[in-house]
Amino acid sequence: MSTLEKQKSAHMVNLGRFAALAFCRADILFQVSQDLRVKFCTGPAQAFFGKSDAELIGIDFLDIIFPEDRSIVSDIFKVGSRDARVDDLIVRAQTAGKKVTEIAISGYRVPDFDNDYFLAIKIAPKQTIPVGRDPKDRDTETGMLNSDAFMDAATQRVRSYEAAGGKPKVSMINIGDLAEAGIEAGSAQEAEVLKAIGQTLSKESLGGDTAGRIDDENFSIVHGEDVDAIGLSEKISNALSVAAPQARSLVPKIATVDAKAGGMDDKQLAKAMLYSLQEFTKHDGEIPEGDLNSILEKKMAQNVKDVERFKRICAEGSFDLVYMPVASLADGHFHHYEALTRFREDAGESPFQLITLAEEVGVIPTFDLAVAERALMTIEAAKKTGPFTPLAINVSGHSISDPHFCEDLKKILTKTIGTEDHLSLEITESAEIRDLQGVNEAIQRFRHIGYKVALDDFGAGAASFDYLNSFDVDTVKFDGPVVKRAVATKKGKAFLASMATLCHEIEVETIAEMVEDKALADFLGQCGIELGQGWHFGKPMPTEEAFPGIDFSPPKPQGGPAEFYEGQSLMERISSGKL
């Protein structure tokens, strides 16, 4: 071949190469072989990596990736089919000066060039990120991602792995109650078992870090086809038996679903995974049939039916209140009742799932108003019997954030004179509150007319202290799991006691949930907590038991609740779209 022919050939190669790269929008462009060797590079590599284009050719592409992220990049490339793409895979790169910066990798295989990957690297502008994940994203006992961080990571991994030609799967794992296997809570042996679970599941997950702890007993991982339930179960069992001989009695329950993203966006994909996890934990290791796409479609169809059912329950008043005592830890005397709801058409079943859905779709204010009205009717009837125990009703964080709801609730409360000493408000789902200033202003309006306000689930999240700093409230209720962790460890006790001291200093009353026996009640009293709620003081009671002698018959489904909006019933408000 003549020199001219060689030049023409080289020119054609470059034209083809740049034609392929023209589809990419990037700062730096790479051509990478199937064994991940850099064959071509162009862009400001010297400024970014501290190496020229020529110096990068021949190196392993993974060498420019931060070590903790190399496994996920390797997994994506390993499964790539001839027409597979990589779409905005977010990882960290090692830059000049040993800095770590976030980059987005996009690209695809080009059959005409030995099936090489043509990759576009987009650099986060002037952004360096810390090495490793934020500690708050991890469960401290297993080292795995916590449930929220797992959902974010899993969504990205599923989409990237599928785009590259892989077949991602999501497995849910139930390990069982460690206490039943003779492993004491808070012991060194429990710590070893939880660590073994975390290490085993993380190793089997995509990228070695797409494993999450959903709750005390349930875990989940995203993985490829090379991981099967039988092999995973054996590896878990082996790891458990090494960590604690008696743990071999624990047989993991595993359910796996195809994680096809299909036409779902990230939010829908996360919802489908979350629903599968909820069903797994709810139904003792069983999940709906099908892939994530079909599961989401079925769930959305069911949601439509459930929302209509929920609206009907509110409009017809076809629910009852039961009353769980909150008592003094010092002497056991009842301080007040928390009013809880039970739906008549689902007798004996917790309304939690339906109420959670109502919060998600924005119809929970309707229900909170109906509960408030029912509680006031109970109080009016109880007044005729003499002294009675006051009530606290739940108000969702979604509701208290809605100015229209606050206005309507105030109308209900001020319509009946003299109830402020007998009724208080307990704000739940506070994690959903975004407008801290606006919500505090709403809280103060209720306090101004004499109603006390409590903050539920305190200590459950990192934002709890922000809420305590932002909201002027009368009471905080410590979350049940926080209480359980406090009694299990010396550190937990110190943490709970310090929070109680802080509350006392700012004149905020304290309540602890899940007080199941006298020993726990005494422990909490020593920590400085004033009130307790749990089976030690009593289970939820029906109206006739909580208020003996009361002459009150709650509205039947056909009749609807009493009117409380200047001539408009709740049914009319719903029908008109005002609620």
N, C-alpha and C positions, 0 to 999 in steps of 0.2 A: 504494500500500500504506500502510495506516494505521500510526501509531506502534506500536500494540499488536501489529499483525501483524508488523511488523519485529522487535519484541522477541521474539515467539514464534518467528519464523524463526531469529533469532540464538541463542535458547535451544536450539532443536532441533539447530542446528549444533554447539553446545558439548556437548550431550548425546552426539551421535554421536562427536564428537572424543574425549571422555573415555571413552566406551565402548570405543573403539579402544585408547586408552592404558591402559585398565584391564588389558589382557592383558600389559602390560609391568611389570617390577619394576625401579625405577630411582631415581636421585637427581635427575636432570633429564630432562625429556621434551621432544622436539622434533617438529615437523611440518615436513618438508623437501620442497620441490617437486622436480620431475624435473630442473630445472636447478640443483639443490642450494642454492636460496635458502631461508633459514629463514622459515617462515610463522607459526610458533607456538612458544612456549617457556614452560615453567613449571618452577619448582624454585629452588634456591639459586644461581641463575646469578650474582648480584652477588658473592657470597662466593667463588665458584669462578673465574669468568672476569673479574671486575671490571667487568661490564656488567649492566645490568638486563635483564629479559625484553624490554621494549620496545626497548631499544638493540640487542638481538640480532636482532630481526625485520628481514628484508631483507638481512642479510649472507650471504656465501657460507659454507655450513656448513664447508667445508674450512679456513676461516680460523681455526677453533678447534683444528684438528689440527696437530700438530707437523710442520714442512715435510717431513722425511724420510719421514713416514708418509702424506702426502696422496695419493701415487700409488696405494697399495693401496686406500684408501678410495674413491677415484675409480673404480678398476677394478671394485670390488664394486658400486657404484651404477650404473655404466654398463651392466652386463649384466643388471641386475635385471629379471625378468619381473613380470607383474602379481601373481602369487601367491608371489613369491620372498621369502625371509627372510634376515635377517642374524642369526646366532647367535653372541653373545659374540666379536665381532671385537676382538681386543686391539690397541690402538694407543696412541699418546701424544698428550696434549692440552696446548696452551699455556694455562697458567693465569695468574691475576693475579700480578704481580711477576716475570713472565718465567720462572716455574718450569715444569718439565715433569713431568707426572704420567700414570701409566698409567690408561687407562679401558677399559671393555668396552662395545661398542655392540651392541645387539640391536634387532630391529624387523622391520617388513614393510610392503609396499605395501598401501594401502587403495583399491580401485577407486572407492568412493563419494565419495572426496575427491580427485578429479582424479589418481588413481593416485600420490598423494604417499606418501612414506615417513613412517611414524610410528616414531620412534626413542627407545629408552630408553638413557640414559647412566648406567652404574654407575661410580662413582669409587673408585679404590683408596684405602682409608682410610689417611690420613696417610702415603702412600707417594709419594715422588718418585724418579724413576729417572734415570740419567745420559743425557745427550744422545748419541745414536748407539749402535750395538751395541758390546758389549765387544770390545776388540781381539783377545782370544784366540779369538773366534768367527770370525775372518777369516783367510784364507790371505794371508800378507804379500806374496806375489809378484803375485797377480792382483787382490787386493782383494775377491774373492768370499768367500762363506761357506765355512768348512771343512766337511767331510763331516758331522760330528755336528750342527753348527748348521744346516746345510742341511736335514737330515731333519726337525728341529723346525719350521723355518720353512715347509718345503714342506707338511707335514701341516696346519698351520693355514691356509695359503693355499688348498690344494685344497678343504678343507671349507668355508671361507667363500665361496669363489668359486662352488662348486657350489650351496650353499644360496641364493645370490643369483640363481640361474638361469643361471649360466655353465656352460660345458663345459670344465673344466680339463684340461690335458694335461701330461704329463711327457716331456721329451725328454732323451736321453742323447747326449753328443757326445764322440767320440774325435778328438783333433787329430793324434796321431801323434808320433813321436820327433823333437824339435827338432834333436837332434844329427845325425840322418840328413839333415836339410835344410841342414846346414852352419852351424847356429847354436850357438856355443860356450856351454857351461854356465858360468853365473856372469858372462857378458858383459853389457855395456850393451844389446846387441842382444836378448839373451834377455829381459832385463827389459822392454824395450819390447813384445816379442811377447806375453809373459804379461799385461802390462797391457792390451794391445789385446783379448786374448781375454776378460779379465774385464769390460772396459767394454762390449764388444759383447753378451755373453751377459746381463749384468745389465740392459741397456737393453731387451732382448727379453722379460725375465721379468716376471711379475706384480708390480706394485708397484715395479718397477725394482730389486728387491733379493731376488729368490727364485732366485738362481743359486748353484751350489756347485761347488767343486773336489773331486772324489772321490779322485783320485790324480794322479800326474804328468801323465798323458795324457788322463784322462777327466773330463768335466764334466757337469753336469745343470742343467736349468732347469724351472720350472713356468710355463706360459704359457696363453694362451687360443687360441681357434680362428683368430685373425687371424695367428698365427705358423705357417708351414709349413716343412718340412724344406728345400725347395729355396731359398726366400728366406733362411732362416737360414744355410744353407751359403754362399750368395753373400756375405752380409754378413760372415761369419767370414773367408772367403777374401780379401775386399777389405781388411779390417782387418789381416790378416796381411801382405799384400803391401806395405801402407803402412809397417808397423813394420819389416819386413825383406824386401827384394826376393826373396831366395831362398826365403822362406817360402811363396811362391805355389805351390810344388811340393807342399805339404801339402794333401791333400784331406780335409776333415772327414767322418767317418762319423757319421751321425745316425739314431737310432731313436726313434720316438715312440709312447707308449701313452696311451690314454684313462684319465684319473685319476678314475674314478668311485669315490667313497667308499662308496656303497651302504650296507649295514648294518654296515660295519666301524667299530670304534672307532679312536681315534687310534693306539694301539699296533699294531693290525693293519694300518692304513693305512701306517704307517711301515715295517713289515716287508715289505709288498708292494712298496713303492718300493725298499727296500734290496735285496730279492731281484732285482728287475728290473735294478738297477744292477750287481749281482754277475754276473748272466747276461750282461749287455752287455759287461762287461770280460773275462769268461771266454771268451765265444764270439765274439770279434772283431767286435763291433758288432751282434750279433743278440740279440733278446729274445723271450720266449715270446709267443704270440699271445693276444689278448684284452685286456680292461681290467684294472685293478688288482684288482678284486674276484675275477674268475675266475682271475687269475694266483695270487692268494693261496690260493684253494681248491685249485688244482692243487699248489701248493707244500706246503700242509699235508698233503695226501694222500700226497705223496712223502716228506715228513718222517716220517710214521708208518712207512712201509716202511723208510726209512733207519735209524730208531732200532732197529727190530727186527733189521735186518741188523747194526747195530753191536753190539747185545747178543750176537748169535750169534758175531760175530768174537771178542769178549772171552771168551765162554764156551768156545769151541772152541780158542782160542789160534791162530786162523788168520791170524797176522800175523808178520812178521819184523822184526828190528832191523838197522839199518845204522848205521855208525859214522863220524861226521865228526870229523876231527882238530881239536883246539885246540892251537896251538903257541906257543912263545916267539917274540916279535917280535925278540928279540936274536940268537938263534942258529938258529931254525927247528925246534928239537927238540920232539917231541910232548909236551905236558903231560898231556892226557887226551882221550878221545873223548866227543862228545855222541851218545847213543843216539837215533836217529830211527826212526820206524816206517814200515813198508810193508805194506799189506794184500794178501794173496795173491790175492784174487778180483779186485782192481783193479791187477794188475801194471803197474808203470810209471807209475801215476797217483798224484799227491800225495793223502794222506789228509786234507789240511787242511780241506776242506769238511765231511767227515763228523765230524771231531773238533770243529770249531766248533759243529755241530749238537748233538753230545753235551754240550758245555759249556752250550748254551742250555737244554736240557731236563733237565740235572742228572744225566746218567748217566756223565759223564767220570771220576768217581772209580773206577768199575769198571775202566775201561781203564788208568788210572794204576797201579792195583794189579797188574793183569796184566803191565804193562810192567816194574814193579819186580821181580816174580817172575822174569820172563824174564832180566832183567839179572843177577840173583843167580845164576841157573843158568849163565849165560855166565861169570861170574867164577869160580865153583867149578870149571868145566871148564878155564878159563885158568890157574888156580893150578897145575895139574898139568904145565904146559908150562914153568914157570919165570917169570922176571920178565915183566910185561905192562903195557900202558898202562891206567890207571884209566878208569872210566866216569862220566858224568853222565847222570842221567835227568830228564826233564821232569815236573814236578808242576804241574797247573793251579791258578790262583788260586782257582777254584771248589772244587777238592779240598782244598787246604790250609786253606780256611775251614770245612771240615766236620770237627768233632771226631771223628765215627765213622770217617771216612777216616784221620785221623791216628793213631787208636788201632790200626786194622787195619794200616796201613803200618809202624808201630813193631813190631807182632808179626812181620811178615815180616822186617824188618831184624834183629831180635834173635834170630831163630830160627837164623840162620847166624852163627857166631862169626868175627870177624876180617875183616869186609868193609868196615868204616868207612874204612880207608885206600885202598880201591879203588873206592868209590862215593860220589858226591855228588848233591845234589838241586838242580835248577834250576827256580825258580818262574816259570811263564809266565802270560800273561793277568793280570798283576798289576793292570790297570785295573779288574778286576771285584772286587777286594778292598774290603770296606767296614769290617769289624771289624779295624782295624789292631792294636789291643792284643791281641785274641784270636789273630790270626795270628802276631804276634811271639812270643807265649807258645808256640805250637805249634812255631815255628822253633827256639826255644831248647831245647825238649825233644829235638829231633833233634840239635842241636849238642851237647847235654849227653852224648849217648851216642856222640859222636865223628864225626858226619856233617857235612861242610861243606855250606853252603847258599848258592846264588847267586841273584841277582835278575836276571831276563831283561828285555829291552826297555827298558833304562834310558835316560832322556833322551827317550823317545818322547812323553811327555805332561807336563802341568804338575804332575802329582802325584808325579813321580819323586823330587823332593827330600823330599816328605813321607814317601815310603816309606823313603828312605835314613835319614831322621831317626827313623822309627818302628821300623824293622826292624834288628836286629843281625845282619848277614849277613857272609859271608866274601868274597864276590865280587859284582861287578856286571858285566853284559854290556851294552855300549852297542849300542843299536838300529842296524841297518844303514843306514836312511835318515839317521839322525843322523850317522853316519860319512861318508856321501856328501856331506851338506851341509857338513860340516867341511872336507873337502878342496877344496870348490868356492869357498870365500870366506875372506878373512882373518878376518872376524868368527867364522866357524864354527870355525876352528882355535883361536882364543883361547878360545871357549866350551868346546870339547872339552878343551883343555889345563887349563883352570881346574877342570873337573869331575874330571879325572884327579888333579889336585893335591889336591882336597878328599878324594877317596877314599883317597889315600896317607896323608893326615894322620890319618884315622880307621882306618888299617890295613885297608882293604878292597882286595882284588885287583881288577884291571881286565882285561876282555876286549873286543875290538872285533869286530863281525860284518862280513861282506861284504868281507874282505880279498882282493882279486882279483889283485893283482900286487905285485912287490917295491917299487915306488915308493910304493904306498899303505902297505905294511908299514913302510917306513922313515919315512914321514910320521907314522904313528901312534906309532911309537917315540919320535919327537921330541916328540910331545904328552905323553909320559909313560905311554902305555898299555903294559901288560906282555905280554898274550897276544892272539893273533889267531885268527880262524876264517874260512875262505873258501877259494875254489878255488886260491888261491896255495899253500896248504898241502895241499890234497887234497879230493876229492869224497867223499861218503858211500861207505863200503866195506862189502861183505858180511862176515859173521863170519869166514869162512876167510881173507880177506885181512887183516883187522884183527888177527886172532889166529892166525897160522900154526901149524899142528900141533894145533889144538884138536880134541878128540874130543867133539863136541857136536852132537846132532841135535835141533833144536827140535820141540816137540810137533806132531803132525799134526792136522788139523782134527777127525778122528774121535776122537782120544784124549783131548783136553782137557788142560789144564795140570796140573802136580802140585798136590796138596792143600797148603794152607798155613794153614788155619783149624781146628785141633783137630778133624780128621775131616770138615770140610765143604769140598767142592770149590767152585771159583768158580761153576760151573754151578748147584750147589745153593744158593749164596748168592743168585744172581740169581733163581732160581725161587721162593725163599722170600720175596723182596721185601726182603731185608736189604741188597741193593746195587741 
